[in-house]
Every structure is written in structure tokens, then in C-alpha cells.
Amino acid sequence: MTYDCAIVGAGPAGIAAAVQLKRSGAGIALFECREVGGLMRNALLVENYLGFPAGVDGNKLATLFMEQLESLSILPFHEEVIAIAEDAESLLIRTANGSHRCANAIIATGTTPRRACIDGEEQLEGRSLFYEIRDMPEDGRGRAALVVGGGDIGFDYALHLQKRGYKPLIVARSGPRCAPLLRRRASECGIRCIEKSLPKAVRQTGGMLEVSLDDELVPTDYILVAAGRKPRLVPISARNRAAVSFAGDVRNGLKRHIHIASGDGVRAAIKMLCRISKLSNASN
């Protein structure tokens, strides 16, 4: 089977593209190796999405997006796309499970976290050091969590962790660079921020982690890195680049605005619909 269009990534951009294409009658395949929703699932409260005057929990919004996909019978392939190639007739979406043929593809793979460059970071990754809050244990049980990063993501993570029962502490390389609203909320919740300091190394000491800052040692149970993100790229060997479009943060950089990503997904879908129509007319 050859799909009219494959969409790689089911964050806001990929979901919006899939909905637009499906409603227009295109045959589509949506790929997402993790949960539908992307970075929305990390957000404690999405306050700038229209239709929710009091804001909406990121997981709740992602669930609503998933329900809209289901209403259109769009069921994602939960497979990681490892490459996009081509043969004489079509693009090939390669996954660990095989290949899927499509005439066009929209890449909406979003971003991936940057490392904090802390000595000992790799050895603890996935056990007591994480890059996304959705990967941490749900129940904090009063355990300490060191958040590395003083931007919007870092402060949002700290507030989210406190809601889960953790005791968060933020470490910022410079002063806080978050929205004033987030800084005020963190202060009101008693969340401390160590400014102008940088974690140098981390080591396991008994059942705790010990983090070396510029001038102090900080014990903690977990580390959550919020040191920025970079585009999540998929290797593309296909030469027919007109058949491939990019949407969302992978194209625009880290915006973290659902409306921007969704609109960009619709833009990419409309572009592909025009191409699908031209190819159809040419074949007739």
C-alpha cells in the first residue's frame, strides 16, 4: 500500500497536519514512537491555548488531541522512523519493523533535549537523571529533585515536580530567564533558585546523588535537565525533496507555542494536498 502522505511525529504540528489531510480525503499514515502529544505532556498548565480560559493540563490537552484523531479513525503507527529513503516509485519510511511506502512526507519530529554536560551525566541517564518530566516517577514522595536550567521549561518543570510531591531546587547558569509569571509562582511556592551557578559533576553516594556546583555540594535524589533543546532530525536520503515538507519546532526552532506548531502543520498539509492534486491530475 502506498499512502498519499506520511506524517512523522504526533505532536501539535503532526496532529494538525494529519487532521487536515484526512478531512480532505488523503490516505495518510501517522508515525509516533512515543505518546501522542509531544512536549504538551510535559506541561503543568497550558495557559495560552484558546478555548481554555483557566488553562488546561498538558496531558489533558494531549488526550483531547488523541480523541480527535480517533474520531477520524487516525491510528498512529507506534514505530520509530529511522530513515526516509526512496525507490523508483515512492518514498520509503523506514522503521525498525520494516518500510512503508508513501508519495509524500511531512516531518514533524519536534526537538530533542540537550545534555547538561555534567561529569557523570551519561552513567545516570534514565535511572536518576532525566531530560523530560514525563519520564520521572509519577509520585515524588518528598524526594529532592534538582532542575538544571532557569528558563521557562526549568521553572515549569519545578512547579510540576512540586505538584507531584517532589522537593525541587532550580540551578540557573545566569539569572532566571523565565516568564515573570512562572518566577513569581515558584517564589510563592517556596521553590529556591540558585543563580549564576553551574553543575560541574554528579556522583552516586549511597542512595543519593551529590552534585558539585561552583562553590557547594548539593545532595538530591533526582536530576531533571532543562538545558535547552535542538531539532530532532531524521536521516533523509531521498533526492525528491519536493515530496518532503517540515512542520513545527523541527522547522522553526523551539517556539513551544501550540498554535504556531498547529498552524505550521496545517500549512504543510495544504502544501501537500496541492502536490497530491497535481500528481493525480498528471496521472490522469
C-alpha positions, -999 to +999 in steps of 0.1 A: +000+000+000+012+035-009-001+064+012-006+098-002+013+113+027+032+100+058+034+123+088+064+116+111+057+129+146+024+133+165+029+165+184+006+195+177+022+200+142+019+164+131-017+160+145-029+192+128-014+180+095-030+146+099-064+160+106-063+184+077-051+157+052-076+131+065-106+156+063-095+164+027-097+127+017-060+119+015-046+085+025-023+090+054+000+072+078+009+089+111+041+077+130+049+084+166+074+063+186+061+077+220+028+090+233+007+113+211+010+149+221+048+156+222+060+182+246+025+190+257+027+161+280+055+178+300+035+210+306+019+216+340-006+241+327-011+254+291-024+289+296-022+304+261-043+279+242-076+294+230-108+278+244-095+272+279-097+305+298-084+289+330-057+270+312-055+232+306-033+205+319-008+194+292-018+157+295-055+166+293-049+186+261-029+158+245-057+134+254-082+157+236-060+158+206-058+120+206-096+117+208-099+139+177-075+116+158-096+086+169-128+103+158-113+104+123-100+068+126-064+080+125-045+054+144-007+062+147+019+036+140+039+034+172+072+029+154+103+050+154+112+063+119+149+058+115+153+070+079+134+083+048+147+068+015+131+062-019+129+037-047+119+044-083+082+049-074+078+063-039+093+074-007+102+047+018+095+054+055+119+030+073+113+018+108+127-010+129+097-031+118+101-025+081+092+000+054+061+019+044+055+035+010+042+070+005+041+096-022+049+125+002+060+130+038+057+157+064+084+157+091+071+170+124+095+153+147+099+183+171+130+186+192+153+166+215+168+177+248+204+190+250+227+174+276+238+195+306+275+185+300+279+174+337+306+149+345+289+116+353+257+125+334+256+096+309+261+070+336+229+081+355+207+088+324+174+070+326+179+059+362+181+091+383+188+117+357+162+126+331+155+151+303+117+151+303+094+152+333+071+125+318+100+100+322+103+106+360+084+086+386+049+100+390+049+101+428+077+123+443+071+111+479+090+141+492+122+133+473+146+160+462+149+169+425+175+193+411+163+211+380+191+223+357+180+253+337+165+287+345+143+292+315+105+287+311+109+249+308+130+247+340+106+267+361+076+249+347+092+216+355+100+227+390+063+237+396+052+204+380+075+184+402+063+201+434+027+193+424+038+156+422+052+157+457+089+163+449+110+190+466+125+208+436+155+231+435+165+251+404+200+258+393+204+285+367+236+293+348+227+330+349+197+347+364+163+332+357+152+337+321+117+325+325+084+345+322+078+367+353+046+348+360+065+315+364+091+331+386+065+346+408+047+313+412+079+294+420+087+320+447+052+318+461+056+280+463+089+283+481+109+269+453+145+280+456+167+290+426+205+290+428+215+317+404+248+321+384+259+286+392+266+256+370+266+219+379+301+205+373+298+169+382+275+144+398+282+111+416+263+085+435+269+085+472+249+058+489+213+062+480+217+098+470+233+119+442+258+145+451+260+174+426+291+197+426+282+233+419+307+262+416+310+266+453+288+240+471+278+204+470+240+197+467+225+163+476+195+152+456+175+121+447+169+131+410+182+154+384+160+168+357+178+186+329+161+216+312+192+229+294+176+237+260+165+216+230+176+210+194+157+198+163+151+161+162+162+151+127+155+120+107+181+109+081+168+116+046+185+101+016+155+107-008+165+130-036+129+141-043+129+169-017+097+184-032+079+154-017+092+162+018+080+191+039+089+201+075+065+214+102+066+226+138+096+230+160+118+209+138+115+236+112+110+268+133+133+261+163+120+258+198+089+280+200+068+259+225+036+275+212+010+250+203-008+275+180+023+281+160+031+244+156-005+235+147-007+263+121+025+252+106+012+216+104-019+229+085+004+249+062+024+218+054-008+197+048-022+223+024+011+223+005+010+185+002-027+185-008-018+208-037+010+184-047-012+153-044-038+170-066-012+179-093+002+143-093-033+129-096-042+152-125-009+144-142-015+107-140-050+111-155 
